[in-house]
Amino acid sequence: MHEAIRWEGADDGALLLLDQTRLPGEEVWLRCTTVEDVWQAIKRLSVRGAPAIGVSAAYGVCLAARDGADAALAACDYLATSRPTAVNLFWALERMRLAILASRPGSQPLDSHLLCEAQAIHTEDAAQCAAIGRHGAEAIAPLLQGRSILTHCNTGALATGGDGTALAVMFALAAAGSDPHVFVDETRPLLQGARLTAWELMQRGVRCTLICDSMAAQVMREGRVGAVIVGADRIAANGDSANKIGTYALAIVANWHKVPFYVAAPATTFDMTLDSGDAIPIEERGAEEITEPFGKRTAPEGVPVYNPAFDVTPAELIAGIITERGVMAPGEVRERLGT
Ligand SMILES: CSC[C@@H](O)[C@@H](O)C(=O)COP(=O)(O)O
């Protein structure tokens, strides 16, 4: 596993993040010592992927706790403003807030109490990834019959506290000896597929082929895809799933070609307060990500730009949701994950 989040030292330590904006060219670790460092790292996507954002934010609260409980509570509010779509962020911050409120003077010092909580969130996420891999491999293996899996964005060890969500399924298939092949969508505009997923799969010896997002329909028409598996940033109670922009179009294309479309995510990605995906907040990012990708201008100065970072795939396009509790139909989410 290529871990991307580490805590260095004891209670007075620092958060180390493998800077995902520099991959695959350079492996540079950022050393975060303040809550502001963590906020910036999340905002600029040095750490990204829904579960990884939650884990990192939890450690960010530990950094603030050195200045006491009020500073730690303020850090929870502040980190919640970094990105709006991945519900794992808000879930982790709520868990840290409850841990702050439960901390009693005279018992374990606040900073070590909170570090234990953040480490528990991290470890639990790793265990959830492993279970998603196991359940997903069992469900997906019979669908492949020598065909490939297609995926979008990055859902591996870089995006989580463990082995990943959708990518964990591919790693589990590989570990079981079934030698999967993965078509990797490059994932416009920030190329999480080309830069991160292709890198992770190659590091782990999983066969993959990089395609542009717009080529997915063609490889499906050629009969080369047995299943699509993607991650999620927030899943509503009816199974509607928000994920990286382009996922919705991919789901439509998969359904047209009768290729089963799966979402893989831990329970921490479900937002049972939302009846449908219509209420999921969609992050809009800066125009320069499209007009000047990676510092090179590709569009005329002054052109109007719309840059939503996520879209919502309606539940009816999803064959199954792979969670640590097993694979469920979108219609089973309310019953299996509570109201
Ligand atoms: C296991 S990560 C699942 C999702 O968070 C992932 O697919 C995704 O859309 C990430 O978007 P990003 O903008 O790179 O944070």
The ligand as an ORCA input file, in Angstrom:
! r2SCAN-3c Opt
* xyz 0 1
  C     -12.156      7.087     -2.422
  S     -12.218      8.648     -3.079
  C     -13.824      8.891     -3.786
  C     -13.985     10.249     -4.329
  O     -13.584     11.181     -3.369
  C     -13.206     10.430     -5.634
  O     -13.749      9.593     -6.605
  C     -13.299     11.866     -6.074
  O     -14.219     12.259     -6.748
  C     -12.260     12.774     -5.562
  O     -12.370     14.083     -6.028
  P     -11.184     15.092     -5.684
  O     -11.653     16.406     -6.230
  O      -9.960     14.575     -6.349
  O     -11.088     15.114     -4.174
*
